[in-house]
Amino acid sequence: MVSLKDLKTLCQELLFSNAHINNLPIILSALSPSSPPDIAQEALISLHSFFLPLLPEIPSSSLSKQPRAEEDPEAFYLSWLHTKFHEFVNLLIEIVISHTSVELIKHAAVDSIMEFVKQDKEERFNSAIYHKFLQSIEL
């Protein structure tokens, strides 16, 4: 697992420059229900800050045919972002429903999910994320 100091550096690099986009999978891997609270909090806040302004650009659904990087680099990048965003949302849901997650991190995860729900493209309600979240917390 990455140290908090290294994670903070990776997060700052990602937030300040797209040249460090390869930090994204590393930061995602630091976020889990079993992550130490300081690591989980840093990763969650940074990933939320990274994805929120990009929501209007991220395709709403996965493309049926994945573009090839050499054919359409922008479409390939956006498709990759789409998968990473949904990986993040799934991690947030895992944190919320986990019995091992710290309450503070659970609250931050719920806040993040709900902000993504209301901040979808054109600020419309994102029912897909909302329904996925509701289905995961059903008793």
Secondary structure, DSSP 8 states (H G I E B T S, - for coil): ---HHHHHHHHHHHHH-GGGTTHHHHHHHT-STTS-HHHHHHHHHHHHHHHGGGTTTS-SS--SS---TTT-HHHHHHHHHHHHHHHHHHHHHHHHH-SSS-HHHHHHHHHHHHHHHHTSGGG---HHHHHHHHHHH--
